[in-house]
Amino acid sequence: MTSEEPVVAGVELGGTKAVLVLARGAEVIEQHTIPTTSPEETLGKSRAQLLQWMNDQPFAALGIAAFGPLDLDPGSPGFGKLFTTPKPGWANFDVAKALTSGLGCPWTIETDVNAAALAELRWGAAQGCGDVCYVTVGTGVGGGLLVNGQAVHGAMHPEIGHLRLRRAPGDDFAGTCPFHGDCTEGLISGTALRARFGRDPASLSDADPRWQLVASDLAELVAAILLMTSVQRVLLGGTVMLSRPHLLSGARGAVLERVGGYLPKVNSGSVEQVVRMAGLGTQAGPLGAIAVGRCALAAIATNS
């Protein structure tokens, strides 16, 4: 990283807070947090902060990393809008327009998890891997998928957290997802864990046997990702994983059992490298927005 690198702004829009970052490379110059309330209030305050930064220290591009589901088709009239979301008041809101109006700089938008994967590829635990999946287990469960270093988009974008997979024997928890009940998000997100345990998950010790069910669900998801996408690395992040790192070791052994020796590059000697914690910790999201902003600059350079 040199002083010649451009200054880029980023907005990580999450379910509980928006984190605004001004950075040169991975070096954060300024960071500002705004609670996520209504879209008008949250995005209005965010845009005001961006305009102030642009006035005080002009930045070259803006990256937006937002919760979804999002319209990410640049040719769509709804590009940058949210689709249906259980978050009250946010469905169909034009996130990109609310943040970029009046800025006059290149910008692009990505899912928060695709953005985090891009940051891990550039600065974190995915360096040297073109094919990677970043899984966040926090308020929700999401997965960002990169193939050949590019974020995967299709009709929408991957919604890995909403896969419904095999349950651990004897686990009768109904799940909390309003769409699918016992999909992975409905089973192991922070919201789901509070319902599963009947109290704040932070109050449980790591030795509580119910964590084994969570590790089993996590392993089922990771094994499905490995079998379906053939990524070189699955990185785990989010508040649940960061606060309960023992889930990683519990999940690794179960991943090997699920894979059943079918994948030659996923074995007892390699699983610690293939399935590991994300390297950027709590900065994966904010730096993800910066990585997205750099993608906007790269697109301008490619087309010029």
C-alpha positions in Angstrom: 0.0 0.0 0.0 1.4 3.4 -1.0 0.2 7.0 -0.7 -0.5 6.9 -4.4 -3.4 4.5 -3.9 -6.7 6.3 -4.3 -8.9 7.2 -1.4 -12.2 5.2 -1.6 -15.3 5.5 0.5 -17.5 2.6 1.5 -20.8 2.0 3.2 -21.5 -1.3 4.8 -25.3 -1.4 5.4 -26.2 -4.0 7.9 -29.4 -4.9 9.7 -28.4 -3.2 13.0 -25.9 -0.5 11.8 -24.3 1.2 8.8 -20.6 1.5 8.9 -19.1 4.3 6.8 -15.4 4.1 5.9 -12.9 6.2 4.2 -9.7 4.3 3.3 -6.6 4.2 1.3 -6.1 0.6 0.4 -6.8 -1.3 3.7 -5.7 1.6 5.8 -8.8 3.2 7.3 -8.6 7.0 7.5 -12.0 7.6 9.1 -14.9 5.4 10.2 -18.3 6.4 11.3 -21.3 4.3 12.5 -25.0 5.0 12.1 -27.7 2.8 13.6 -30.0 1.2 11.1 -33.5 2.5 11.7 -35.7 3.6 8.8 -34.2 3.8 5.3 -34.9 7.5 5.1 -33.1 8.2 8.4 -30.2 5.8 8.0 -29.4 6.5 4.4 -30.0 10.2 4.8 -27.5 10.5 7.6 -25.1 8.2 5.6 -25.3 10.4 2.5 -24.7 13.5 4.6 -21.5 12.0 6.0 -20.4 11.0 2.5 -21.0 14.5 1.1 -19.0 16.0 4.0 -16.1 13.6 3.3 -16.3 14.5 -0.4 -16.1 18.2 0.5 -13.3 17.8 3.0 -11.2 15.1 1.3 -12.6 14.1 -2.2 -12.6 10.3 -2.7 -12.3 8.6 -6.0 -15.2 6.1 -5.8 -17.9 4.7 -3.5 -18.6 1.1 -2.7 -21.8 0.0 -1.2 -22.1 -3.4 0.6 -25.6 -4.0 1.7 -27.8 -6.7 3.2 -30.2 -8.2 0.7 -31.8 -9.4 -1.3 -30.6 -6.9 -3.9 -31.1 -6.1 -7.6 -27.5 -6.3 -8.8 -28.2 -6.3 -12.6 -26.7 -3.0 -14.0 -29.2 -3.3 -16.9 -32.2 -3.4 -14.7 -34.3 -0.3 -13.9 -34.2 -1.5 -10.3 -30.4 -1.7 -10.0 -29.4 -1.0 -6.5 -32.8 -1.6 -5.0 -33.7 -4.1 -2.3 -36.2 -6.8 -3.1 -38.6 -8.2 -0.5 -37.0 -8.2 2.9 -38.4 -9.0 6.4 -36.8 -5.7 7.7 -39.8 -3.4 8.1 -39.9 -0.4 5.7 -36.9 -1.5 3.6 -38.6 -3.6 0.9 -38.1 -2.2 -2.6 -36.1 0.8 -1.3 -33.6 2.3 -3.7 -30.5 2.0 -1.5 -28.0 3.0 -4.2 -29.9 6.1 -5.3 -30.3 7.3 -1.7 -26.6 7.1 -1.1 -25.1 8.2 -4.4 -27.3 11.2 -5.3 -25.1 14.3 -5.7 -21.8 12.6 -5.2 -20.6 12.6 -8.8 -18.1 9.8 -8.5 -18.0 6.2 -9.7 -19.9 3.7 -7.5 -21.2 0.2 -7.4 -23.1 -2.0 -5.1 -22.7 -5.6 -3.8 -24.1 -7.8 -1.2 -22.4 -7.4 2.1 -21.1 -11.0 2.0 -19.8 -10.8 -1.6 -18.1 -7.6 -0.6 -16.5 -9.3 2.5 -15.3 -12.1 0.2 -13.7 -9.6 -2.1 -11.9 -7.9 0.9 -10.7 -11.3 2.1 -9.4 -12.1 -1.4 -7.5 -8.8 -1.5 -6.3 -8.4 2.0 -7.3 -11.4 4.2 -7.4 -15.1 4.4 -8.4 -15.8 0.8 -5.3 -14.3 -0.7 -4.0 -16.6 -3.5 -7.4 -18.2 -3.9 -9.6 -17.3 -6.9 -12.5 -19.4 -5.8 -13.8 -18.8 -2.3 -16.9 -18.6 -0.2 -17.3 -16.3 2.7 -20.0 -17.3 5.2 -21.2 -14.9 7.8 -23.1 -16.2 10.9 -24.5 -13.2 12.7 -27.9 -11.6 12.9 -28.6 -13.7 9.7 -26.6 -16.2 7.7 -25.3 -15.3 4.3 -22.7 -16.4 1.8 -20.6 -14.5 -0.6 -19.2 -16.6 -3.6 -16.3 -15.7 -5.8 -15.3 -17.7 -8.9 -12.1 -16.7 -10.6 -12.0 -13.7 -8.3 -15.3 -12.4 -9.4 -18.5 -12.1 -7.3 -21.2 -14.5 -8.6 -24.5 -13.0 -9.8 -27.3 -14.6 -11.7 -31.0 -14.0 -11.5 -30.2 -12.4 -8.2 -27.2 -13.5 -6.1 -26.4 -16.6 -3.9 -28.7 -17.0 -0.9 -26.7 -19.7 0.8 -28.1 -19.1 4.2 -31.6 -20.1 3.0 -30.6 -23.7 2.0 -32.6 -26.3 3.9 -30.3 -29.2 4.7 -30.2 -32.3 6.8 -30.9 -31.9 10.5 -29.0 -33.5 13.3 -30.8 -36.6 14.7 -33.1 -35.6 17.5 -33.1 -31.9 16.8 -36.7 -30.8 16.6 -36.2 -27.0 16.8 -38.6 -25.5 14.2 -36.4 -22.7 13.1 -37.2 -19.0 12.9 -36.9 -18.0 9.2 -40.2 -16.4 8.2 -39.8 -17.8 4.7 -38.4 -21.3 5.2 -38.5 -22.2 8.9 -35.6 -24.4 9.4 -33.2 -23.2 6.7 -29.7 -22.6 7.9 -30.4 -19.0 8.8 -33.5 -20.1 10.7 -31.3 -22.6 12.7 -28.0 -20.9 13.6 -28.3 -17.1 13.1 -28.0 -15.0 16.2 -31.8 -14.5 16.1 -32.4 -18.2 15.8 -30.0 -19.1 18.6 -31.8 -16.9 21.0 -35.1 -18.7 20.2 -33.4 -22.1 20.2 -31.8 -21.6 23.6 -34.6 -19.6 25.1 -32.2 -16.9 26.3 -29.2 -14.8 25.2 -26.7 -17.2 23.6 -23.9 -15.3 25.2 -25.0 -16.7 28.6 -24.3 -20.3 27.6 -20.9 -21.9 28.1 -19.0 -23.4 25.2 -19.5 -26.8 26.9 -23.3 -26.7 26.6 -24.2 -29.7 24.4 -26.7 -27.7 22.4 -23.7 -26.1 20.6 -23.1 -29.5 19.0 -26.3 -29.1 17.1 -25.2 -25.7 15.9 -21.8 -27.1 14.8 -23.7 -29.9 12.9 -25.9 -27.4 11.1 -22.8 -25.3 10.2 -21.0 -28.4 8.9 -23.9 -29.4 6.8 -23.8 -26.0 5.1 -20.0 -25.9 4.6 -20.1 -29.4 3.1 -22.9 -28.4 0.7 -20.9 -25.4 -0.4 -17.8 -27.5 -1.0 -19.6 -30.1 -3.0 -21.7 -27.7 -5.0 -19.1 -25.0 -5.8 -15.7 -26.7 -5.5 -14.2 -23.6 -3.9 -10.7 -23.7 -2.6 -11.6 -22.2 0.7 -14.6 -21.5 2.9 -14.1 -18.6 5.3 -16.3 -18.2 8.4 -17.1 -14.8 9.9 -19.8 -12.9 11.6 -20.6 -12.1 15.3 -21.6 -15.7 16.2 -18.4 -17.2 14.8 -16.2 -14.5 16.3 -17.7 -15.0 19.7 -17.8 -18.8 19.5 -14.6 -19.9 17.7 -15.0 -23.4 19.1 -17.8 -24.0 16.6 -15.1 -24.1 13.9 -13.2 -27.0 15.3 -16.5 -28.8 16.0 -17.7 -28.2 12.4 -14.4 -29.3 10.7 -14.7 -33.0 11.8 -18.3 -33.1 10.8 -17.5 -31.6 7.4 -15.1 -34.5 6.8 -17.8 -36.9 7.7 -20.3 -35.2 5.4 -17.9 -35.2 2.5 -17.2 -38.8 3.1 -13.8 -38.9 1.3 -15.3 -37.9 -2.0 -13.4 -34.6 -2.4 -9.7 -35.5 -2.7 -8.6 -32.0 -1.6 -10.7 -32.0 1.6 -9.2 -34.4 4.0 -7.8 -34.5 7.6 -4.5 -32.9 6.5 -6.1 -30.1 4.6 -9.4 -29.3 6.3 -7.8 -26.6 8.6 -6.7 -24.7 5.5 -9.9 -25.3 3.5 -12.3 -24.4 6.3 -11.0 -21.5 8.4 -11.9 -18.3 10.1 -11.9 -15.1 7.9 -8.8 -13.1 8.4 -10.2 -9.6 8.7 -12.4 -10.1 11.7 -14.9 -7.3 12.3 -13.3 -5.3 9.5 -14.3 -7.7 6.8 -17.6 -5.9 6.2 -16.3 -2.3 6.2 -13.2 -3.2 4.1 -15.6 -5.2 1.8 -17.3 -1.9 0.9 -13.9 -0.5 0.1 -13.1 -3.5 -2.1 -16.4 -2.9 -3.9 -15.4 0.8 -4.5 -12.2 -0.4 -6.0 -14.1 -2.6 -8.3 -16.0 0.6 -9.5 -12.6 2.2 -10.3 -11.4 -0.9 -12.1 -14.5 -1.0 -14.2 -13.8 2.6 -15.3 -10.2 1.8 -16.1 -11.2 -1.2 -18.1 -13.8 0.7 -20.2 -11.6 3.7 -20.8 
